[in-house]
Amino acid sequence: KQYGVFVDYAWTSDGEAVGLRTSVRPDGAWANRGSGVEWARIGLELVLGEETELVSWFGQGPHQSYPDTGQGARTGWFSLPLSDMDVDYVRPQESGARSGVRSAALRIGDRALEIAGDPFALTVRPYSQDVLDAATHRPDLKADGRSYLYLDHALRGVGTAACGPGVLPQYRLGPRQADFSLTLRVR
């Protein structure tokens, strides 16, 4: 295909925290056979070497909230064990994002990774996106002892074409420029 994405990362530090500014720029014509190609998300994937025990955040919750499904979520402080961040769908699929997050902390043993910044969607899983994509049943979602964090500046709606329309136009995510910043600190 004749399209791609340019991403620039600018790292800064004050000696206690690390700042990350991410700039995303689509390149080329994002079309396949004459139709526009949509994006699922604009964000970052971070992989931690250990499994998170507890996830705390200030944002929408306590259940998942996507652009087209989060109307029942409220804004506040929430904490859940990692096992409760996922949704137990019959067929494994994208799930577990908490939108509008401004601050989050992931406890790993006696340490915590704190994340703050522009409102973002937070998804934390004990398995990778590749494992999720390949899974056809819940037992296929094998934890590997690591934590997979998805810090998304923008998300496409999840929609459903099973019993209604797919993702409505206002919840689609087309190729676009994006610029977002996060601060990471370990305590």
Buried (B, 14 or more C-beta within 10 A) or exposed (E): EEEEEEEEEEEEEEEEEBBBBBBBBBEEEBEEEEEEBEBEBBBBEBEBEEBBBBBBBBBBBBBBBBBBBBEEBEBEEBEBEBEBBBEEEEEBEBBBBBBBBBBBBBBBEEEBBBBBBEEBBBBBBBBBBEBBEEBEEEEEBEBEEBBBBBBBBBBBBBBEEEEEEEBEEEBBBEBEEBEBBBBBBEE
